[in-house]
Amino acid sequence: MRRTVDARGFSCPQPVLMTLEEIKKVDKGEIVILVDTDTSKENVSRAATSKGWQVKEIQQEGEGYRIIIAKH
C-alpha cells in the first residue's frame, strides 16, 4: 500500500518530522512525500536514506516536488 505525506506549505524541519513519523508506522513499502522547497526535498531525502529507505524518484510537480521512497 502506498502512503502519502503532504508536507507542502510547511517549512523545515516539519516535512522531515512528518516523513519520519510516517516511516515509524510502516516497516516497508512505498511512501510519497509532497514538498514545496528545495531545502525540504534535500532534507527529507537525507532523512529517509538515514533510516534505511531508498529514494526511488524525485519528480518536479508544479511549484514543488513529489518524492517517492521505498523499503522492501
C-alpha positions in Angstrom: 0.0 0.0 0.0 1.3 3.4 -0.9 1.1 6.1 1.7 1.3 9.9 1.1 2.7 12.6 3.3 1.6 16.1 2.1 4.1 18.4 3.6 3.5 21.3 1.2 3.3 24.7 3.0 5.4 23.6 5.9 9.0 24.8 6.5 11.8 22.6 7.8 12.1 20.7 10.0 8.3 19.9 9.7 8.4 18.0 6.4 11.2 15.8 7.8 9.4 15.2 11.1 6.2 14.3 9.2 8.2 11.9 7.0 9.9 10.2 9.9 6.5 9.9 11.7 5.1 8.0 8.7 8.3 5.8 8.4 7.7 4.8 12.0 4.2 3.5 11.1 5.4 1.1 8.4 8.3 -1.4 8.1 8.3 -1.4 4.3 6.5 -0.3 1.2 6.4 3.0 -0.6 5.7 6.5 0.7 5.1 9.5 -1.4 6.1 12.8 0.2 5.0 16.1 -1.3 7.1 19.2 -0.5 7.4 22.6 -2.0 11.0 23.7 -1.4 14.5 22.5 -2.5 15.5 22.5 1.2 12.7 20.2 2.2 13.4 18.0 -0.8 17.1 17.6 0.2 16.3 17.2 4.0 13.5 14.7 3.5 15.7 12.6 1.1 18.6 12.6 3.5 16.4 11.7 6.5 14.7 8.8 4.6 18.1 7.4 3.5 19.4 7.6 7.0 16.5 5.4 8.1 17.3 2.7 5.5 14.8 3.8 2.9 15.7 4.3 -0.7 14.8 7.4 -2.7 13.3 5.9 -5.8 12.2 9.0 -7.6 12.0 12.8 -7.3 9.6 14.5 -9.7 9.1 18.2 -10.1 5.5 18.9 -9.7 4.2 22.4 -10.2 6.0 24.6 -7.6 7.2 21.6 -5.6 8.3 18.0 -5.6 7.0 14.5 -5.3 9.5 12.3 -3.6 8.9 8.5 -3.7 10.8 6.5 -1.1 10.7 2.7 -0.7 11.9 -0.1 1.5 11.4 -3.8 0.8 
